[in-house]
């Protein structure tokens, strides 16, 4: 290991590529952050009005191009601000260039216009403006919709996650900001429609240009320019501008114990079965309660994988949940039979079996006919016959979106399941952390149609397990932040552990019984193995190495079923928190969800404690020592204020 080559960026996010920085602009009481060509967090005082306005260019697999910005000119004056730039999006074969202009005055009049010109014939699924409305004070609240034909309608933003488009053919949306103040967002240049972004774990409602009913991908002719514009206007009295204050301490308060932590496990993809067996000692030390062992009935090598699953289960003591992807070319019973026979020969008796047809790995648009596939009832009956005594589950091996659009009948399965990914629509650090906010809505929506079935979540982590919306997962040869890629460098960094604290906390608060994170080994794993893609720092180590998230999984897996302690967080967008009742008293996990230092004031944690910190200073020890948590804790007589470096994670456990 060459310690001198271990940079701070690698420790934090697993890549030398830096996330674009933002700058805050102000116009009277209006503030907005500008970065990477987009406006984010448009606020009136402390109230978030619009989450984002961005001109986006997507490829034919729904991948989003990062704009190459040039000729950037900004002005910040007392009466408002202006931003002008040129951007190029595309690859070596084709690109589109657009000229952008943003102006905002102290009265709250904001205009964001873009004129785009394809440099060559440009094939895209969608190119144009996207507007994101936040969830707080918006989801379930009134909205006035103006349509392109001039009609106006009073309605509401959906409370539960809407599987279809809540509104189409939109020209403007008006909603309440605060008492006596409303904002109208007008979108010109084409017909816009809204989708419930919470389907994909985005914490917003997204209004976008070019309806999905129109053909995609489509080709824009070279040289044919077009213009679009988004504007904001306010109705009512704007508050007086306030000076930005100093950063405050964020309170995290422990409440009463109630409910239980979910049973925590990890996945074993078929391609990781052999590598996982080689890493069995490290996996056993983590103590996952179950292994979700994937079986793809379309592939060869199923029998060998099942044999390795049996050996891994014996070596780790974890229960096995078989996750079976059916080809869907024959009856479900016929396709399950050889898999059940292979399990019988291997002596593998799974605790649970999940089945799903291969066609459901791909998304189906609302209103479209679902592809032919075995019914939920047929798959459940076949699984019960093939694996007597095992719990039988169904739902989707893809995202919540697909489950919400194709809901199993009540009473068919013992449990429902789906996965999530935080890098479907955006892959920057801030957007990934934002997705944690959406999961409470996904849980509430699923419970509205699942009946008395159990709820299994995952396998999920930062890398996207698959791409339901394109031909394949998106390549990531340069170790960057890429949407819908199976490889995400942040899985290897402290960032991955920080995100996972907030992620598990969201599902635990929702009472989900079973949570499966990432994988044992590989790009979505917790234990390092050498791969075809470069893994800076890790590739230079000798012996067993683990990613920082390993230690969170190890602690929470062994605490599965423990009483969860309620946590109240002063700013949930900045701090993740999860607490439970351990043998000696409370155990509290905290994580900094931001790239800035944060100070947390812990309240309700009585008595002495041990504090273990996982941050850039302890990264090397955490990645090379499986017992890091036990060795790194420092005793304190009283838990009070905790300073967290960027993306830092800390475990505070009661000491006797």
Steps between C-alpha positions, in 0.01 A plus 500: 500500500635842404340727758630813327274424202188476712323830440217653697268463200564125487428467871176693477353396166727238344592719203735785422221658297360792698129568527416842349488776759208738527473871573210675671344804331247737658231740385326662795350214705555255214804273504612227263802275462663483157723212398562279200274723290192457722316695768430310823328573828315813395377641830300788639667559832530154655219343296599286202279594204656306211750218539664550160475645150735346246538462126585132458614290205445123522631226273302205359549298821377787722855580604549872574789687340710723724503847342835641396459866598688786340478879479342518846406853604339576835393819674376546856355839583279633775195497274554146369728265309573384148670188362586434136694208352549269204480123547579196288348156562580186306778259407752461220232415242238770562432796725260781576602853602275739688519861610352554847385819673381531862378827649325568833391829659420590860125470431550128440466505123731224376554396139713211378515477118698274270547491123640166382649394166595141406845502342427169325183293476452430869316195637351549844225368726443848638663841467371812670400654829424305814339666803502329839252592773605400854295267723475691828189717498422376148415127502128471570450878486296710252627602157339700222582362156487705181490285186635584156145571377458770770277295733563529874429228753531490879645169613758354740848363473472124570541390862566134415747431219312515171608225256388709202529866404295717737469781243564526125502780240611749763580865446520621863476380861407720795535399864508659845837594645380639834202690638419775252767399248477272194735425211418431136743297292442552127659277234506608134636352178321164491237295686616396846376218722563389857610166641519404864875489542464313830450185292875501434595620851543862389372739765291712264223530244655535156346706221679445172482584135382262226225262613581130528213422264711643218757268339837453668781490429460765234751679279537878496629625162839668487487879502132533593492725808221516758433711810340415834446709813403448864388797710394556861271777625364558849154608609474666841745677726858380502677499838788732573846373412694345786873483541649154483582382851782286627464123484304367797527181697257233385302332776453122500266393779447143612143404586331181606577150384233335288482262209800301387799546274455315172678174437808609308671293233702532182463368147709248311471552122568188292820650364619558858423150635857365469664824617264513797597149600864611494405790729288286732701582812447875461133450416454280808666765717242751377224262606227565240175335603426393146651480154282585200644252250412590143421231245454605137313220325615634163866434573718192518682411821191502723586167668856612574378830646251319724774271627708805588198658671463190717869508593483871574191458717674223695814710540322815617196365683270732301159396375448490124232687307502367145419771248397329179475679167279292272561508123122519451508282190314205655277427798639626832495147648705365211760779529526464878537120493871480399589773751319314779672178397842669508425632849392154612820341368707767675308455825392865495170573675423869454309683769319699232463506121427805286395455138466750216492474119789642299274737303423690821862611522402758238264785574156524340351846457165575664216425261710252303430125489730295721699235310374144517633326812396244761241647734578577862263222603671246273848588628392486866335159454804362318743632765299346785497165322869510412620621842256372764541670836667811360338843516403611152540856382438700187494848364790641302872435478516845341402829663203616707375666179428165339329363813281809521398460137441123518358428843458135606151398618455499878553164669707332228845537661633472853704815435549764233836629386665760282836676474601865468787699354604860577666554160211464256458864396798677655831377634651804674565468873222732612235324289603158630459612861166666418347166403482392865207740546283314247497159667238583763256568215591173325435307821163665561396438139604134504313442825188644338477203259694211660243378751651294783807385306846558639727765350850412372721776363795445271762403407575871470798729526648794305598315179195425285429129496359520149359752253127446445485788252778430252664219311757447774665656802707806420876455473727682742854448372641815664389431859262796511148580617281349228124443497372141483845343518578176682829658609495802729824604674316635806418143604869473593520831687384646828215652300355150453487440874347843570227448240429150636435633852227728366372230264460225759352750745225595252391139450532417870273794589246365252492164676638300206577152631791400275766723344769369265794727418724485196698181471767292665770576243531681167404855393202511738680309773632547851813282467759600241600271217708583197288575195544599138433862593763691695441561871747767614676426829331161544683347204828570678409321825602152607281272707132546579360848446151635548310811404395738781134390475609154619511620859149643493368175352686296762355697788143524377490138379596374843243740653219371275174489691620730779263768628527810282527831683325796340725785387394856430741686270512878478605499132435165335658613174836534675511223762411132492418331831402149608480376859416173673510340844822303542604267782653784704255772398439720196711483184483801268634520146548849355614598153578830333307502172685806370842603371527764773590447868196475724462525877242279666359549848379166633220514754343217699809279512569450869817363658849416376559378146754380247531707184645347184558733205528395138627791294791595278735478798410139581441381142810283474434318828134454412580342163769263627369386838175302527486577872538875449192594703608301804851643495435865417242600760597775744325534832317812607319569827218687332373521145451859394630674190644294215703656217462315172737554211361473143307172458631380836325216681506439874364231729421601857437201725414492869789389718464318829 
